[in-house]
């Protein structure tokens, strides 16, 4: 299983970023996928999840109304569209092969998002 995130970077408050995760090594179209994040000095936290077909999603309260998770099963990609970014969204974002990320699940190496003016 390999998960490779991309799309992170520096953004100002109110900006948007779209993160991508390319998956390989397993049957992606049958897998629940999620995004988690970790701010410096904090524990990792759940951000968003999507079921195998893409018809069911779930979000952390902090992400509701601003973030959208989606997937493309033809390309083995899962996305996280992040709008109206806030400084508290700063952190490393991880793609996880799971509905609710747990330490023993498959995680990518992460992509850093920094929101600062």
Backbone as JSON, one array per atom type, in Angstrom:
{
  "sequence": "XXXXXXXXXXXXXXXXXXXXXXXXXXXXXXXXXXXXXXXXXXXXXXXXXXXXXXXXXXXXXXXXXXXXXXXXXXXXXXXXXXXXXXXXXXXXXXXXXXXXXXXXXXXXXXXXXXXXX",
  "N": [[0.85, -1.19, 0.0], [0.62, 2.13, -0.93], [0.5, 5.54, -0.35], [0.42, 8.75, -1.52], [0.62, 12.03, -0.87], [-0.13, 15.32, -2.1], [-0.07, 18.85, -2.96], [-0.06, 20.58, -0.84], [1.03, 23.63, 0.84], [1.82, 27.12, 1.17], [-0.65, 29.33, 2.26], [-2.82, 32.15, 2.41], [-5.06, 33.38, 4.94], [-8.44, 32.65, 4.2], [-7.97, 31.81, 1.63], [-7.9, 29.1, -0.81], [-7.07, 25.63, -1.06], [-6.28, 22.61, -2.77], [-5.85, 19.38, -1.92], [-4.31, 16.36, -2.95], [-4.31, 12.81, -3.16], [-2.57, 10.09, -4.15], [-3.16, 6.75, -4.66], [-1.96, 3.4, -4.39], [-1.31, -0.13, -4.81], [-3.36, -1.52, -3.7], [-6.86, -2.44, -3.88], [-8.3, 0.2, -4.81], [-10.87, 1.18, -5.41], [-12.51, -0.16, -3.71], [-12.07, 0.71, -1.22], [-12.46, 2.49, 1.86], [-11.61, 5.85, 2.43], [-9.73, 8.48, 3.96], [-8.91, 11.71, 5.33], [-6.56, 13.07, 7.53], [-5.1, 15.26, 9.97], [-2.28, 16.94, 11.44], [-1.3, 19.23, 13.69], [1.55, 21.16, 14.69], [2.97, 19.9, 17.58], [0.6, 18.84, 18.42], [-1.9, 16.21, 18.64], [-2.67, 13.83, 16.08], [-5.57, 14.35, 14.07], [-8.86, 13.54, 12.95], [-10.16, 14.55, 9.78], [-11.75, 14.31, 7.37], [-13.82, 11.9, 5.65], [-14.52, 9.35, 3.21], [-16.68, 7.11, 1.52], [-16.38, 3.97, -0.3], [-17.54, 4.29, -2.81], [-17.98, 6.94, -2.97], [-20.32, 8.17, -2.31], [-20.99, 8.64, 0.3], [-20.0, 10.73, 2.83], [-18.09, 12.16, 5.51], [-17.35, 14.55, 8.03], [-15.1, 16.31, 10.17], [-16.13, 18.58, 12.72], [-14.75, 20.97, 12.47], [-14.19, 21.08, 9.81], [-16.54, 21.04, 8.39], [-18.61, 22.51, 5.97], [-16.57, 23.95, 4.86], [-14.56, 22.32, 3.83], [-14.22, 19.76, 1.32], [-14.37, 16.41, 0.59], [-13.46, 14.15, -1.95], [-13.36, 11.66, -4.58], [-11.7, 9.85, -7.21], [-12.18, 7.04, -8.7], [-11.27, 5.92, -11.02], [-8.77, 6.93, -11.42], [-7.48, 6.41, -9.11], [-7.38, 8.33, -7.05], [-7.79, 10.51, -4.28], [-9.25, 13.43, -3.01], [-8.96, 16.55, -1.24], [-10.65, 19.31, -0.99], [-10.12, 22.45, 0.18], [-11.52, 25.25, 1.45], [-11.76, 28.74, 2.3], [-9.61, 28.98, 4.16], [-8.13, 28.84, 7.4], [-5.91, 30.1, 9.95], [-5.74, 28.13, 11.92], [-5.99, 25.83, 10.5], [-3.54, 25.06, 9.78], [-1.05, 22.62, 9.37], [0.22, 19.24, 9.02], [-1.1, 17.28, 6.54], [-2.61, 14.18, 6.11], [-3.21, 11.35, 4.1], [-5.28, 8.58, 4.46], [-5.86, 5.12, 4.54], [-8.67, 4.27, 5.42], [-11.81, 4.51, 7.21], [-12.08, 5.83, 9.64], [-9.24, 7.21, 10.78], [-6.67, 5.34, 12.28], [-3.81, 4.59, 14.29], [-2.6, 2.25, 13.31], [-3.45, 1.96, 10.74], [-2.98, 2.32, 7.14], [-0.99, 5.0, 6.26], [-0.18, 7.97, 4.43], [2.81, 9.92, 3.81], [2.33, 12.54, 4.22], [1.43, 16.02, 3.63], [2.39, 19.36, 3.9], [0.52, 22.03, 5.1], [0.33, 25.43, 5.38], [-1.13, 28.13, 6.84], [-1.12, 31.43, 6.79], [-0.86, 34.95, 7.25]],
  "CA": [[0.0, 0.0, 0.0], [1.35, 3.39, -1.0], [-0.34, 6.73, -0.41], [1.29, 9.9, -1.73], [-0.13, 13.28, -0.84], [0.45, 16.5, -2.74], [-0.95, 20.0, -3.0], [0.12, 21.48, 0.29], [1.81, 24.82, 0.6], [1.53, 28.31, 1.97], [-1.85, 30.03, 1.86], [-3.28, 33.2, 3.31], [-6.42, 33.15, 5.43], [-9.47, 32.87, 3.19], [-7.59, 31.16, 0.37], [-8.28, 27.69, -1.0], [-6.07, 24.67, -1.54], [-6.79, 21.27, -3.01], [-4.9, 18.31, -1.69], [-4.54, 15.11, -3.69], [-3.63, 11.61, -2.65], [-2.52, 9.02, -5.15], [-3.09, 5.46, -3.97], [-1.56, 2.24, -5.17], [-0.99, -1.31, -4.03], [-4.57, -2.17, -3.19], [-8.04, -2.17, -4.71], [-8.72, 1.52, -4.34], [-12.31, 1.39, -5.59], [-13.23, -0.86, -2.64], [-11.52, 1.17, 0.06], [-12.8, 3.75, 2.49], [-10.44, 6.7, 2.52], [-9.94, 9.64, 4.82], [-7.84, 12.67, 5.56], [-6.31, 13.46, 8.91], [-4.07, 16.3, 10.02], [-1.57, 17.08, 12.71], [-0.62, 20.5, 13.92], [2.79, 21.0, 15.45], [2.76, 19.75, 19.01], [-0.73, 18.31, 18.7], [-2.15, 14.87, 18.16], [-3.34, 13.73, 14.79], [-7.03, 14.4, 14.2], [-9.66, 13.24, 11.77], [-10.65, 15.71, 9.05], [-12.85, 13.96, 6.47], [-13.8, 10.52, 5.18], [-15.38, 9.08, 2.06], [-16.84, 5.68, 1.34], [-15.7, 3.44, -1.48], [-18.13, 4.78, -4.04], [-18.0, 8.4, -2.95], [-21.64, 8.71, -2.03], [-21.13, 8.94, 1.72], [-18.85, 11.45, 3.36], [-18.2, 12.62, 6.88], [-16.39, 15.6, 8.29], [-14.95, 16.87, 11.5], [-16.86, 19.84, 12.84], [-13.89, 22.06, 12.01], [-14.12, 21.04, 8.35], [-17.87, 21.13, 7.79], [-18.95, 23.76, 5.31], [-15.4, 24.55, 4.21], [-13.77, 21.28, 3.15], [-14.96, 18.74, 0.6], [-13.59, 15.24, 0.2], [-13.99, 13.48, -3.13], [-12.44, 10.65, -5.09], [-11.8, 9.42, -8.6], [-11.78, 5.64, -8.65], [-10.58, 5.55, -12.26], [-7.39, 7.4, -11.32], [-6.96, 6.08, -7.77], [-7.09, 9.59, -6.37], [-8.74, 11.1, -3.34], [-8.98, 14.86, -2.93], [-9.53, 17.35, -0.16], [-10.78, 20.72, -1.35], [-10.17, 23.24, 1.4], [-11.86, 26.63, 1.17], [-11.79, 29.65, 3.46], [-8.62, 28.45, 5.09], [-7.88, 29.6, 8.62], [-4.6, 29.75, 10.53], [-5.82, 26.88, 12.7], [-5.92, 24.69, 9.58], [-2.13, 24.75, 9.56], [-0.61, 21.31, 9.85], [0.53, 18.24, 8.02], [-2.31, 16.55, 6.17], [-2.31, 12.81, 5.76], [-4.19, 10.49, 3.45], [-5.32, 7.34, 5.24], [-6.73, 4.07, 4.01], [-9.56, 3.94, 6.53], [-12.93, 5.44, 7.41], [-11.62, 6.64, 10.77], [-7.82, 6.89, 10.88], [-6.1, 4.81, 13.5], [-2.35, 4.53, 14.09], [-2.14, 1.05, 12.61], [-3.9, 1.97, 9.35], [-1.98, 2.8, 6.19], [-0.94, 6.45, 6.16], [0.84, 8.56, 3.6], [3.84, 10.67, 4.54], [1.77, 13.84, 4.55], [1.78, 17.24, 2.91], [2.3, 20.45, 4.86], [-0.31, 23.2, 4.79], [0.58, 26.55, 6.29], [-2.05, 29.24, 6.59], [-0.58, 32.58, 7.51], [-0.83, 36.2, 6.51]],
  "C": [[0.89, 1.24, 0.0], [0.35, 4.52, -1.17], [0.59, 7.93, -0.5], [0.45, 11.16, -1.84], [0.62, 14.38, -1.58], [-0.55, 17.64, -2.64], [-0.84, 20.94, -1.82], [0.95, 22.68, -0.08], [1.41, 25.93, 1.53], [0.3, 29.01, 1.41], [-2.15, 31.12, 2.87], [-4.68, 32.86, 3.81], [-7.45, 33.53, 4.37], [-9.17, 32.23, 1.85], [-8.1, 29.72, 0.34], [-7.06, 26.89, -1.43], [-6.78, 23.36, -1.82], [-5.66, 20.27, -2.84], [-5.31, 17.09, -2.51], [-3.77, 13.99, -3.02], [-3.72, 10.55, -3.73], [-2.28, 7.7, -4.43], [-2.66, 4.36, -4.92], [-1.31, 1.07, -4.23], [-2.18, -2.01, -3.41], [-5.73, -1.8, -4.11], [-8.7, -0.89, -4.22], [-10.24, 1.68, -4.37], [-13.14, 0.68, -4.53], [-12.87, -0.32, -1.27], [-12.16, 2.46, 0.55], [-11.51, 4.55, 2.63], [-10.75, 7.91, 3.39], [-8.72, 10.54, 4.8], [-7.77, 12.96, 7.06], [-5.26, 14.56, 8.88], [-3.45, 16.33, 11.41], [-0.89, 18.43, 12.74], [0.61, 20.26, 14.78], [2.48, 20.93, 16.94], [1.42, 19.18, 19.41], [-0.83, 16.87, 18.22], [-2.8, 14.91, 16.79], [-4.86, 13.71, 15.0], [-7.69, 14.12, 12.87], [-10.14, 14.53, 11.12], [-11.88, 15.34, 8.21], [-12.69, 12.52, 6.01], [-14.78, 10.36, 4.03], [-15.48, 7.57, 1.88], [-16.31, 5.26, -0.02], [-16.24, 4.0, -2.77], [-18.17, 6.3, -4.11], [-19.32, 9.01, -2.57], [-21.88, 9.08, -0.58], [-19.84, 9.61, 2.19], [-19.12, 11.85, 4.81], [-17.07, 13.6, 7.15], [-16.27, 15.89, 9.77], [-15.69, 18.19, 11.54], [-16.05, 21.01, 12.3], [-13.84, 22.16, 10.49], [-15.48, 21.24, 7.67], [-18.12, 22.51, 7.21], [-17.78, 24.42, 4.59], [-14.6, 23.54, 3.39], [-14.7, 20.3, 2.44], [-14.01, 17.62, 0.21], [-14.26, 14.6, -1.01], [-12.96, 12.46, -3.62], [-12.71, 10.37, -6.55], [-11.28, 7.99, -8.64], [-11.11, 5.17, -9.94], [-9.1, 5.86, -12.16], [-6.74, 7.06, -9.99], [-6.53, 7.34, -7.01], [-8.19, 9.94, -5.38], [-8.28, 12.54, -3.11], [-9.54, 15.43, -1.62], [-9.5, 18.81, -0.62], [-10.99, 21.52, -0.08], [-10.39, 24.7, 1.04], [-11.85, 27.45, 2.46], [-10.83, 29.18, 4.54], [-8.38, 29.42, 6.24], [-6.51, 29.23, 9.17], [-4.62, 28.44, 11.3], [-5.9, 25.65, 11.81], [-4.47, 24.29, 9.29], [-1.77, 23.4, 10.15], [-0.2, 20.44, 8.69], [-0.72, 17.4, 7.79], [-1.93, 15.19, 5.6], [-3.51, 12.15, 5.09], [-4.12, 9.13, 4.16], [-6.28, 6.35, 4.59], [-7.59, 3.55, 5.18], [-10.73, 4.9, 6.54], [-12.59, 6.38, 8.56], [-10.15, 6.27, 11.0], [-7.42, 6.4, 12.27], [-4.61, 4.61, 13.26], [-1.89, 3.35, 13.24], [-2.68, 0.95, 11.18], [-2.76, 2.4, 8.44], [-2.11, 4.3, 6.03], [0.08, 6.86, 5.11], [1.84, 9.32, 4.45], [3.4, 12.09, 4.86], [2.23, 14.96, 3.65], [1.48, 18.41, 3.83], [1.46, 21.59, 4.31], [-0.02, 24.26, 5.84], [-0.33, 27.7, 5.89], [-1.61, 30.42, 7.45], [-0.63, 33.8, 6.62], [0.56, 36.82, 6.54]]
}
